[in-house]
C-alpha cells in the first residue's frame, strides 16, 4: 500500500485539482460567531426529506450536507479536496484499495459517538434493494467495506479508481448513525455544524448551531440559519430587496439591474461546470435514431441562447458535460447552427420533417421555457416542429425528468470527469437522463471503465477527449450552454474571497462558510 501524495496525484491525474487530505481551509480573520442568516432558495420540493439518496436540488442539499450532516470528504471553495469526517486516506498502487482514517471525538446530534460502523452502514444504504439512490453508481463499485478499527475503514473496489476520495464528497453520501438510520432520516440527526430544529418540506428549514464542533473556529459562524423556499424568481428577488432574506440563489437575468442598482446588495458570479440541457430518451423513437439526434444538434442556435437566456453569463457548450472547471475539458468545436445540415440528417433518418414535444419548466433552469421557444424557432427552419409543453414546477423532477421523452434540464457538473460521466452517462445508472448505453456507443462505456483506473494523466486526457467527442457527435443530450452561478447577497452578510464553483451558493455550504458582516 502506498500513500498518494498531493504531488503524486497531480502527476498521475488522480484528482481534478490539488488534494489536501487533512484539515479545513482557513477562514477570513474577521469572521466571528453570532447572528442569524435567512436565505431564500429555489429548488425546494414538498417531497424533500433527510434521506440523502433522494437529494437533487439546492434547498435540501444546502440544509443537509451544507449544515446538518457531514460526509467523509469535502470539496473546498478552491476546488481542492479536504477531509471532513475523514482526516486522511491512502491507496494501493493500483488504486483499488483505499484506507480512510476517521476523525475522532465526533458525536451525532443525539449524543452517539461517530465511528467506522456509521460510515459502512451509511454507504450500504445506497445499494440496498430498491434504494434508487442518485449515488448508487458511486457506491456499487465497492466490493468490500472493512472496519479496520473504530476510526479506520477500508474500501476494496472492483477496479482502480483514481478519483475515489472525491466521490466520497458527493452530497448524497451523508453519514448517519449506525443502527439509527431511519430515526436519523425522520428527525435530521447528523454530525454537522447545525442541528435540525424544524423542516417543513417545500416551505422552510431552521437549524441551530451546536454548542461545540470539530470545525469550531474554522466554520459555522451563525447561531441560527433559516432557509425559506421561494421557487418563484420574482418573489425571491423582492424578498431580498425588502430585507426579508439575506441572500438568494438563481437571480433572474431579466431583472438583474434592479439588484445591481440596490446599494444594500451585491451580485456573486462564479464560473463553473453548470450546464443547461435538453436530454432525450435514446431508447424511445424517434430519439433512438442517431440522425434524428444529429438533426436536433444542428437545429439549435447556441450563440443566441447564451445571449438571450444567459444574457452573457456563461458560454457556448458543445454537447459534452465536461466544463471549464474540469481538468480534462477537451477543446472541441461546438456543432454550429446549420438548418441545411439538420435537414440532411432528417433525410438520413428517412424523414422530410419532424414533429416532437419538448417539456420545459422554470424548475429546470431560469428561462427554460423561453429557451425551449428559441429552440422551437431555430429548428423550424430545418423542418423540425417543436411543440413546447409548459410543465408545472412542482413535481417536475419526479413527473417529467426521465419520464417524458424530451425535456429541459440542468446539471451542476461534477469536480471530476469520471464523477460526471458515472452519474449521468454510465449505462443503467438512475440519473442517466438520456438512457445512454452500450447500444448507443460500446466504445464510450468501455472508455469510461478504462479511464477511471488509468493513473497516467496524458492517457486519461486522451480517453476523456474521445468520450467528449462521442457525446458531441452522437449523444442524446443537447447541451447548448454552460451557465455561471449567479446569486445575490445582502451587504449584511460577509463571504470568503473565494466562492465555491462546484454547486451554487458556495458549493451549497453557505451555512458553514458565510458570516454576519
C-alpha positions in Angstrom: 0.0 0.0 0.0 1.2 3.5 -0.8 0.1 6.9 0.1 -0.8 9.1 -2.9 0.7 12.5 -2.1 -0.5 15.8 -3.5 2.3 15.9 -6.0 1.7 12.3 -6.9 -2.0 12.9 -7.5 -1.2 15.8 -9.8 1.4 13.9 -11.7 -0.9 10.9 -12.2 -4.1 12.8 -12.8 -5.8 11.1 -9.9 -7.7 14.3 -9.0 -9.1 17.3 -10.7 -7.0 19.7 -8.5 -4.7 19.8 -5.6 -5.8 17.2 -3.0 -5.3 18.2 0.6 -6.0 15.1 2.7 -6.2 16.8 6.0 -7.6 20.0 7.6 -10.0 22.6 6.6 -9.3 25.8 4.7 -8.7 28.8 6.9 -11.4 31.4 7.1 -11.1 35.1 6.9 -9.8 36.6 10.1 -12.8 38.9 10.6 -15.3 36.0 10.8 -16.9 35.9 14.3 -19.7 33.8 15.8 -23.2 35.3 16.2 -26.3 36.4 14.4 -28.9 34.7 12.2 -29.0 34.3 8.4 -32.2 33.9 6.4 -31.9 32.7 2.8 -34.5 32.5 0.0 -33.8 29.4 -2.1 -35.4 27.9 -5.2 -35.2 24.1 -5.7 -37.5 23.2 -2.8 -39.9 20.3 -3.1 -42.7 19.0 -0.9 -41.0 15.6 -1.2 -37.8 16.9 0.4 -36.6 14.8 3.4 -33.4 14.0 5.2 -32.9 10.9 3.1 -29.7 11.8 1.1 -30.4 9.2 -1.5 -33.2 11.4 -2.9 -31.5 14.8 -2.8 -31.3 16.6 -6.1 -31.6 20.4 -5.6 -30.1 23.3 -3.8 -32.6 23.8 -0.9 -32.3 20.4 0.7 -28.6 19.9 -0.3 -27.7 23.2 1.5 -29.7 22.1 4.6 -28.4 18.5 4.6 -24.7 18.3 3.5 -24.3 22.0 3.9 -25.5 22.2 7.6 -27.0 19.2 9.4 -24.8 16.3 8.1 -21.2 15.7 7.1 -19.6 13.4 4.5 -16.2 11.7 4.5 -14.6 14.4 2.3 -15.4 18.0 1.2 -14.6 19.9 -2.0 -13.3 23.2 -0.7 -14.1 26.5 -2.4 -10.8 26.5 -4.3 -11.7 23.0 -5.8 -9.2 21.1 -3.6 -10.3 18.2 -1.6 -10.2 18.3 2.2 -11.1 15.8 4.9 -14.5 16.2 6.7 -15.3 13.1 8.7 -12.1 11.5 7.3 -8.8 13.0 8.2 -6.6 11.4 5.6 -6.6 8.4 3.2 -4.2 6.2 1.2 -4.4 3.9 -1.8 -2.8 0.8 -3.1 -0.6 1.2 -6.1 -3.5 0.2 -8.5 -6.0 2.5 -6.7 -8.3 -0.5 -6.0 -7.9 -0.4 -2.2 -8.5 2.8 -0.2 -8.0 3.2 3.5 -9.6 6.1 5.3 -8.7 7.3 8.8 -11.7 8.8 10.5 -11.9 11.8 12.8 -12.0 11.0 16.5 -14.1 12.8 19.1 -17.1 13.5 16.8 -20.6 13.0 18.1 -24.0 12.9 16.4 -26.6 15.4 17.5 -28.3 12.7 19.6 -25.0 12.1 21.5 -23.9 8.9 19.7 -20.2 8.7 19.0 -19.1 8.6 15.4 -17.1 5.7 14.1 -16.4 3.2 11.3 -19.8 1.4 11.6 -21.6 4.7 10.8 -19.6 5.0 7.6 -20.2 1.5 6.4 -24.0 1.5 7.1 -24.4 4.9 5.6 -22.8 3.8 2.3 -24.5 0.5 2.2 -28.0 2.1 2.2 -27.3 3.5 -1.3 -27.0 0.0 -2.8 -29.8 -1.6 -0.7 -32.5 -3.3 -2.7 -35.0 -0.8 -4.1 -32.9 2.2 -2.9 -33.0 4.2 -6.2 -30.2 6.4 -5.0 -28.5 9.0 -7.2 -25.2 7.9 -5.7 -25.6 4.2 -6.4 -23.1 4.2 -9.3 -20.5 5.7 -6.9 -21.0 3.0 -4.2 -21.7 -0.1 -6.4 -18.0 -0.5 -7.4 -17.1 -1.0 -3.7 -17.0 -4.8 -3.4 -15.9 -4.9 0.2 -16.1 -2.5 3.1 -13.9 -3.4 6.1 -13.8 -2.0 9.6 -10.1 -2.0 10.5 -10.7 -0.2 13.8 -13.2 2.1 15.4 -11.8 5.0 13.3 -10.5 3.3 10.2 -12.3 1.8 7.2 -11.0 0.2 4.1 -12.8 0.0 0.7 -11.9 -2.5 -1.9 -13.1 -1.6 -5.4 -13.9 -3.8 -8.4 -11.4 -1.8 -10.4 -9.0 1.0 -9.8 -10.5 4.5 -9.3 -8.1 7.4 -9.0 -10.9 9.8 -8.1 -12.4 7.7 -5.3 -11.8 10.2 -2.4 -13.6 12.9 -4.5 -16.6 10.7 -4.9 -16.9 10.4 -1.1 -17.8 14.1 -1.1 -21.0 13.6 -3.1 -23.9 15.3 -1.5 -26.0 12.1 -1.4 -23.3 10.4 0.8 -24.3 11.7 4.2 -23.1 9.9 7.3 -25.9 8.7 9.6 -25.7 6.9 13.0 -25.4 3.2 12.6 -28.5 1.3 13.8 -30.5 4.5 13.9 -30.7 5.5 10.2 -34.5 5.5 10.0 -34.7 7.7 13.1 -31.9 10.0 11.7 -33.8 10.4 8.4 -37.0 11.1 10.2 -35.5 13.7 12.6 -32.4 15.0 10.8 -29.7 13.6 13.1 -26.2 14.2 11.8 -22.8 15.4 12.8 -23.0 18.8 11.1 -22.5 22.3 12.5 -26.2 22.8 12.7 -28.8 20.6 14.4 -32.2 20.4 12.8 -34.9 22.5 14.6 -37.6 22.0 12.0 -38.1 21.0 8.4 -41.4 21.8 6.6 -40.7 20.2 3.2 -41.1 22.6 0.3 -41.6 25.5 2.8 -38.9 26.2 5.4 -36.0 24.8 7.3 -34.5 26.1 10.6 -31.2 25.0 12.0 -29.4 25.9 15.3 -25.6 25.9 15.8 -24.4 23.1 18.0 -22.6 24.0 21.2 -19.2 22.5 20.2 -18.0 21.0 17.0 -14.7 19.9 15.4 -14.9 22.8 12.9 -15.1 25.4 15.7 -13.1 28.5 14.7 -13.0 27.5 11.1 -16.7 27.3 10.0 -20.2 27.7 11.3 -20.4 31.3 12.3 -24.2 31.9 12.6 -26.1 31.0 15.7 -29.1 30.1 13.6 -29.9 29.5 9.9 -33.3 29.7 8.2 -33.9 28.7 4.6 -37.2 29.8 3.1 -38.5 28.0 -0.1 -39.1 30.7 -2.8 -39.3 28.9 -6.1 -40.7 32.0 -8.0 -37.7 34.1 -9.1 -39.5 37.4 -8.9 -40.7 36.7 -5.3 -37.2 35.6 -4.4 -35.7 38.9 -5.7 -38.3 41.0 -3.9 -37.7 39.1 -0.7 -34.0 40.2 -0.9 -34.7 43.8 -1.9 -37.2 44.2 1.0 -34.9 42.7 3.6 -37.0 39.6 4.2 -34.0 37.4 3.3 -30.2 37.9 3.4 -29.3 36.0 0.2 -30.9 34.4 -2.8 -29.8 31.9 -5.5 -30.5 31.9 -9.2 -31.2 35.5 -9.9 -33.4 36.4 -12.9 -31.1 37.9 -15.5 -34.0 40.0 -16.9 -34.3 41.9 -13.6 -30.6 41.8 -12.7 -30.2 45.5 -12.9 -32.6 46.1 -10.1 -30.3 44.2 -7.8 -27.2 45.8 -9.1 -28.7 49.3 -8.5 -29.6 48.5 -4.9 -26.7 49.7 -2.6 -27.6 47.1 0.0 -27.0 44.1 -2.1 -24.2 42.6 -4.3 -24.1 40.0 -7.0 -21.8 37.0 -6.8 -20.9 35.4 -10.2 -18.8 32.2 -10.4 -17.7 30.3 -13.4 -18.2 26.6 -13.0 -19.5 23.4 -14.7 -23.2 24.1 -14.5 -24.8 23.3 -17.8 -28.3 23.7 -19.2 -29.5 20.7 -21.2 -32.2 19.1 -23.3 -31.9 15.3 -22.7 -33.8 13.0 -25.0 -34.5 9.3 -24.2 -32.4 7.4 -26.7 -34.4 4.2 -26.2 -37.6 5.9 -27.4 -38.5 6.7 -31.0 -37.6 8.9 -32.8 -34.6 9.7 -30.5 -33.2 6.2 -30.9 -32.1 7.2 -34.4 -28.7 8.9 -34.2 -29.5 11.0 -37.3 -32.5 12.5 -35.5 -30.3 13.4 -32.6 -27.8 15.0 -35.0 -30.5 16.9 -36.7 -31.6 18.4 -33.4 -28.0 19.3 -32.6 -27.7 21.3 -35.9 -31.1 22.8 -35.3 -30.3 24.9 -32.2 -28.7 28.3 -32.2 -26.3 28.2 -29.3 -25.0 31.7 -29.5 -28.5 33.1 -29.5 -29.4 31.1 -26.4 -26.3 32.3 -24.4 -27.2 35.9 -25.4 -30.9 35.8 -24.8 -31.2 33.3 -21.9 -28.0 33.8 -20.0 -27.5 37.5 -21.0 -23.9 36.7 -21.4 -23.5 35.0 -18.0 -22.0 31.8 -19.5 -20.6 30.4 -22.7 -21.5 28.2 -25.6 -21.3 24.4 -24.9 -20.6 21.5 -27.2 -23.0 18.8 -26.0 -20.4 17.5 -23.5 -21.0 17.9 -19.7 -17.3 18.4 -19.1 -16.9 22.1 -18.3 -14.4 24.9 -17.8 -13.7 23.9 -14.1 -12.7 20.4 -15.1 -9.2 19.2 -15.7 -9.7 17.4 -18.9 -12.2 19.6 -20.8 -11.5 19.0 -24.5 -11.2 21.9 -26.8 -14.0 20.8 -29.2 -15.8 23.0 -31.7 -19.5 23.1 -30.8 -21.9 21.9 -33.5 -22.9 25.0 -35.5 -26.4 26.2 -36.1 -27.0 24.8 -39.7 -30.6 24.1 -40.8 -29.3 22.6 -44.0 -27.3 20.0 -42.1 -30.2 19.4 -39.8 -32.4 18.7 -42.9 -29.7 16.4 -44.3 -29.7 14.3 -41.1 -33.5 14.1 -41.1 -33.4 12.7 -44.6 -30.8 10.2 -43.5 -33.3 9.1 -40.9 -35.9 8.8 -43.7 -37.9 11.9 -42.8 -38.8 15.1 -44.6 -39.9 16.8 -41.4 -40.3 16.0 -37.7 -42.9 16.9 -35.1 -41.9 16.4 -31.4 -42.9 17.6 -27.9 -40.3 19.4 -25.7 -41.3 19.7 -22.0 -39.9 22.7 -20.1 -40.4 24.5 -16.8 -38.6 27.1 -14.7 -37.8 24.2 -12.3 -35.2 23.0 -14.9 -33.5 26.4 -15.1 -34.4 30.1 -15.1 -35.6 30.8 -18.6 -36.1 27.2 -19.6 -39.4 27.8 -21.3 -38.0 30.8 -23.2 -35.0 28.7 -24.2 -37.4 25.9 -25.5 -39.3 28.5 -27.5 -36.0 29.8 -29.0 -35.2 26.2 -29.9 -38.6 25.9 -31.5 -38.0 29.0 -33.7 -34.5 28.0 -34.8 -35.4 24.3 -35.5 -38.4 25.3 -37.6 -36.1 26.4 -40.4 -34.9 22.8 -40.7 -38.4 21.3 -40.9 -38.4 20.3 -37.2 -41.6 21.3 -35.5 -41.1 21.5 -31.7 -44.3 21.7 -29.6 -43.2 23.4 -26.3 -45.1 21.8 -23.4 -45.0 24.1 -20.3 -44.9 21.9 -17.2 -45.6 22.9 -13.6 -42.5 23.5 -11.4 -43.8 21.4 -8.5 -43.1 17.7 -9.3 -41.1 18.4 -12.4 -38.2 16.2 -11.3 -40.5 13.3 -10.4 -43.1 13.5 -13.1 -41.3 14.9 -16.2 -37.5 14.3 -16.0 -36.6 10.9 -17.3 -40.3 10.2 -17.7 -41.1 12.2 -20.8 -39.1 11.6 -24.0 -37.6 15.1 -24.3 -37.4 17.8 -21.7 -35.3 20.7 -20.3 -32.9 20.0 -17.5 -29.7 21.2 -15.9 -26.7 19.7 -14.2 -24.3 21.4 -11.7 -21.5 19.4 -13.2 -19.0 17.4 -11.1 -15.5 18.0 -9.9 -14.0 15.2 -11.9 -14.8 13.7 -15.4 -15.4 10.2 -14.1 -17.8 11.5 -11.5 -19.9 13.4 -14.1 -19.9 10.5 -16.6 -20.6 7.9 -13.9 -23.6 9.9 -12.6 -25.3 10.7 -15.9 -23.9 8.6 -18.8 -22.9 5.2 -17.4 -25.3 2.6 -18.7 -28.1 1.7 -16.2 -27.5 4.4 -13.6 -30.5 6.0 -12.0 -29.8 9.6 -13.3 -28.9 8.7 -16.9 -31.4 11.1 -18.3 -30.8 10.2 -21.9 -30.7 6.4 -21.2 -27.3 6.4 -22.9 -25.7 3.0 -23.0 -23.7 0.4 -24.9 -26.3 0.1 -27.6 -25.5 3.8 -28.4 -21.7 3.5 -28.0 -19.9 0.5 -26.7 -16.7 2.5 -27.1 -17.9 5.2 -24.7 -18.9 2.7 -22.0 -15.5 0.8 -22.3 -13.5 4.0 -22.2 -15.4 5.1 -19.0 -14.1 2.0 -17.2 -10.6 2.3 -18.6 -10.1 6.0 -17.9 -11.4 5.5 -14.3 -8.5 3.2 -13.5 -5.8 5.0 -15.5 -3.2 6.8 -13.4 -1.3 8.4 -16.3 -2.6 11.9 -16.8 -1.9 12.1 -20.5 -3.6 8.9 -21.3 -6.6 10.0 -19.2 -6.8 13.2 -21.2 -6.9 11.3 -24.5 -9.6 9.0 -23.2 -11.8 11.7 -21.8 -11.3 13.8 -25.0 -12.6 10.9 -27.1 -15.6 10.4 -24.8 -16.5 14.1 -25.2 -16.3 13.8 -29.0 -18.6 10.8 -28.9 -21.2 12.7 -26.9 -20.9 15.8 -29.1 -21.4 13.8 -32.3 -23.8 11.0 -31.3 -25.0 11.7 -27.7 -28.6 12.0 -26.6 -28.3 15.3 -24.7 -28.2 18.7 -26.4 -26.1 20.9 -24.2 -26.1 24.4 -25.7 -24.6 26.4 -22.9 -22.5 26.5 -19.7 -24.2 28.9 -17.2 -22.3 30.8 -14.5 -23.5 30.6 -10.9 -25.2 34.0 -10.3 -26.6 34.7 -6.9 -27.2 37.8 -4.7 -26.3 38.6 -1.1 -27.2 41.4 1.3 -24.3 43.5 2.5 -25.2 42.4 6.0 -23.6 39.1 5.1 -19.9 38.6 4.6 -18.4 35.8 2.5 -14.9 34.4 1.8 -13.0 35.9 -1.1 -13.2 32.6 -3.0 -16.7 31.2 -3.5 -17.1 27.5 -4.5 -18.0 26.7 -8.1 -18.9 23.1 -7.8 -22.5 23.8 -6.8 -24.5 27.0 -6.4 -24.4 29.0 -3.2 -20.7 28.3 -2.4 -21.0 24.6 -3.1 -24.2 24.7 -1.1 -22.0 25.3 2.0 -23.2 28.9 2.7 -24.5 28.0 6.2 -21.0 26.9 7.2 -18.8 29.4 5.3 -20.6 32.7 5.5 -20.9 35.1 8.5 -22.5 38.3 9.7 -20.8 41.4 8.4 
